[in-house]
């Protein structure tokens, strides 16, 4: 995961602590949305992915009362349209809570998707995106 953090800080010019916090939240949401079986393929190919996801899980989802306006919108979208419909907004809110500027979310998610694709291959990433299609909503 250190390699990914280095890519994020270099490409986006963000602080390492922001990159780590946002990556933890993003990986926790990936794990929650794709399931343990599929996530195990990621954690096998990317040492430390499971630990990062577990650490990020504590704060990955904004609470109903927290997360600001974006968190509130995510909660409403999930309730109105089904759980996965609000996942893109929930991820956006979680990344914002980690300190990632809104205008960098697309590049952040794109970098993570490309990094994972390099590690696990196109087939596994296609399965990930099929189970968590809202990832695509944040890719700029």
N, C-alpha and C positions, 0 to 999 in steps of 0.2 A: 504494500500500500504506500510505502515511502516513495516509490517511483511515481505513482499517481499524484501524490501531494506535490512533488517537485514539478510535475507537468502543469498542474493547476496554478501553482504560484508563479511559475515562469510565464505561462501563456496569458493568464488573467491579471497578473500583477497584484494579487491579493496576498494578505498576510498568511503565514503558515497556519496560525491558529484558526483563522476563518476557514481555510481550506480543509483542515482536519475536522472541524465541527460540522461543516456543511457536507463533507464526504460521509461522515458517520450517519448523519440524518438521511442522506440520500440512500446509502447502502441499507439502512434499517428499513426504509420504505420499499426498496427493491425486494428485500427478503420477505417482508410482510405481504407483498403483492404477488410474488411468483411462487411462494411456497418453499418448504424445506428441501424437497427433492431437487428442484431446479436450482435453488440457491447453493446446494451442496456442490454442484458442478462449478459454480463460480468460486466458491471457497477452496475447492481442490486446485483450481488453476491460479488463484490469486492468494498467496499466503497472507494471512492477517485480515482477509475480507470479513470473515465471520466475527472476529473480535471487534472490528470497527463497526460492523452492523449492530452488534449487541450493545456496544457503548453508545451508539447513536440512537438506539431504540428508546432509551429513557426519555428523550426529548423530541423524538421524530415527529410526532403528531401534536399539533397545537391543541390545547384543551378547548372545550366549547366556549369557555369564557376568555380564552387567551388567543394569541396569534394575531391580534389586531383585526383590521377590516378584512384582510385576505384570509385569515383563519376563519373568520365568521362566514365569509362567502363560501369557503371550502366546505364547512359544516353544512350549510344550507344546500349546496349542490349535492353533497353526498346523500342527504335526507331526501331531496326532491327527485334525484335522478338515479339513485342507487350508489352503493359504496364506491365502485371504481370510478364513477363519473367525476367525483370531487378529488380524486387522487392527484391529478395534476396541480390543482390549486393547493391541496394540502402539502405537496412537495414544495411548491413555490413558497408557501408560508413558512415551512420548516427551514428552507434555505435562507429566507429573509431573517428569521429568528437567529440563525447562525452568524448573521452579519454579512451575508453575500448581497451585494447591490443588485437590485432588480434587473438592471440593464446587462448584467453578466450571467444571469441564470441560464440563458440559452447556450452560451459558450461553455458554461460549467457542465451542464448535462451532456452536451455534445462530446466534451472531453472525456467524461466518464464512460459514455457509451462506446466511444472509439477505443478507449483503453481496455475495456472489458472485451470488446470484439477481438482485439489483438490477442488477448489472453485465452478466451474460451472458444473463439471461432464464430463464424456467421450463423451456423445452425443453432447454437445455444442462444446467441443474442436474438435471433428471430423468435425463439420460444419465449425469451424474457419480454420482448416487446409485444408479443401476442398476449401475454398474461398481464402486462402492465403497459397498455397502449398509451396511457396518459403521459408517459415519459416523453413521447413524441411531441406533446403539446408545448413542452418547454424548450425544445431544440430550436434554436434560432436559425 
